[in-house]
């Protein structure tokens, strides 16, 4: 006998858990379905999720008004999520954006300043002479300036954020099923969802939020037009002695003179092994995942050694006085859409909807993206009138 609900959310990651919370708080009967993080990545033969991490940068300022609004709406609700769940996940340490000074070879920082002013965010410009004094942890090339957003910015713990969203959804009445979905099918009276353990659930509508595993043919009758890319991240262990010295270090985004010099960096973050790491990302390679199997195999490995060497060089240049206790790398995936924004819409008819496509920018914005997905299945239409995009879903030919 199938358990019946008003709505089922398939995928218990950042977007799916957010959608589950919003749906549950609407009073609907909701099931939030997705596996927990595997204890052993190498032996795990199921799906993975991008929130298996403890550090992602959060900030409001973005030259793109859609991403800026998605971020602001989400950040405004961080306190609410923490209060509802009793779980803290946000660290407001600020975010520094560094790039060649405005008026020179690059207009990136000028665009950031325009976005700052348009959004009304308090984030002063720091010129090249003041950068090293204000942020002694970092070394930048000559001619660089920065914008420092001190409030509403820093980093979040994705693992804790998902735990908070799931906890709040459950408190609001959601049924949480920690199992992988292997089948989705429309029937005369709704949508049938089956898990790997054989559990069957039914609902009038479902929302699929499967991240990079949205390329799975088990979930959609028509393949979505998505590109899933394998990425490599680099971790530098911080000694106890260095922790105090780096206590006020902000998150950092660097837009270099050429694309290969772009990277991001988080201050020391506590990870499940009890150690603190600085996390650095700036993988210059494109490694498209052909299918679900390729994505799974990518997670079974350690990432790209050549990408790691590139990131290590960038890290050594920006933190010249820091010596890590140890370093290691890890794989992740990023899901890209044709228009560069999340896709939020029905996949045919009005029963099966999708929300996915972080485009490398969605962790901080996941609550608002999830809310939009929840609104879609609740009302049958997407109300995104305040956004300069329709978040349209497209399919591969």
Secondary structure, DSSP 8 states (H G I E B T S, - for coil): --EEEEEEEE--SHHHHHHHHHHHHTT--EEEE-----S-TTT--S---TT-SS-EEE-S--SSHHHHHHHHHHHHTHHHHHHHHT---EE---EEEEEE-TTSS--HHHHHHHHHHHHT----EE-HHHHHHH-TT----TTEEEEEE-SS-EEE-HHHHHHHHHHHHHHTT-EEE-S-EEEEEEETTEEEEEETT--EEEEEEEEE--GGGGG-TTT-SS-B-EEEEEEEEEEEEE-HHHHHHTTT--EEEEE-SSGGG-EEE---EE-TTS-EEEEEE-----EE--SHHHHHHHHHS---HHHHHHHHHHHHHHSTT---S-EEEEEEEEEEETTSS-EEEESSTTTEEEEE--TT--TTTHHHHHHHHHHHHHHSS---TTSSS-----B--
